Amino acid sequence: MRNIVRELREQKGWSQGELARRLGVSRQTINAVETDKYDPSLPLALRMALLFDVPVPSLFMDDWKPEQLK
């Protein structure tokens, strides 16, 4: 799953440590999310969306397509 967390964080001028502090997680967690090594839990994704004032789906993109259900 790809995400735009790094881009949004950089737009705010925050370090990974600052974003981690604001979200109540470790800097390592932020690094893992930004490098697509960790998909955040739903509560963390919701906190990120609220902090950046964007909908959760705009933060995270999946390669899955609805037609794959057919």
C-alpha positions in Angstrom: 0.0 0.0 0.0 1.4 3.4 -1.0 0.9 6.5 1.0 1.5 10.3 0.9 2.4 10.7 4.6 5.9 11.9 3.8 4.7 14.6 1.4 2.1 15.9 3.8 4.6 15.9 6.7 7.1 17.8 4.6 4.5 20.4 3.6 4.0 21.1 7.3 7.7 21.4 7.8 7.7 18.6 10.4 10.4 16.1 11.1 9.5 12.4 11.5 10.1 12.9 15.2 7.7 15.9 15.4 5.0 13.9 13.5 5.5 10.9 15.8 5.2 13.2 18.9 1.9 14.6 17.5 0.5 11.1 16.8 1.8 9.5 20.0 3.9 6.9 18.2 7.7 6.4 17.7 9.8 8.0 15.0 10.5 4.5 13.8 6.8 3.9 13.2 6.6 7.0 11.1 9.6 5.9 9.1 8.1 2.5 8.5 4.8 4.0 7.4 6.5 6.4 5.0 8.7 3.7 3.5 5.7 1.4 3.0 7.2 -1.2 5.4 4.2 -0.9 7.8 0.5 -0.3 7.2 -0.8 1.7 10.2 -3.7 0.5 12.3 -7.1 2.0 11.6 -6.9 4.2 14.8 -3.5 5.6 13.7 -4.7 6.1 10.1 -7.7 8.1 11.5 -5.4 10.2 13.7 -3.1 10.9 10.7 -6.1 11.9 8.5 -7.4 14.2 11.3 -4.0 15.8 11.8 -3.5 16.4 8.1 -7.2 17.3 7.5 -7.6 14.9 4.7 -9.8 11.8 4.2 -8.2 8.4 5.1 -8.5 7.1 1.5 -6.5 10.1 0.2 -3.6 9.1 2.5 -3.3 5.5 1.4 -3.5 4.1 -2.1 -4.0 0.4 -2.8 -3.4 -1.4 -6.1 -6.6 -3.4 -5.6 -9.5 -2.7 -8.0 -13.2 -3.6 -7.5 -13.2 -5.6 -10.7 -11.0 -8.2 -8.9 -14.2 -9.3 -7.1 -15.7 -10.6 -10.3 
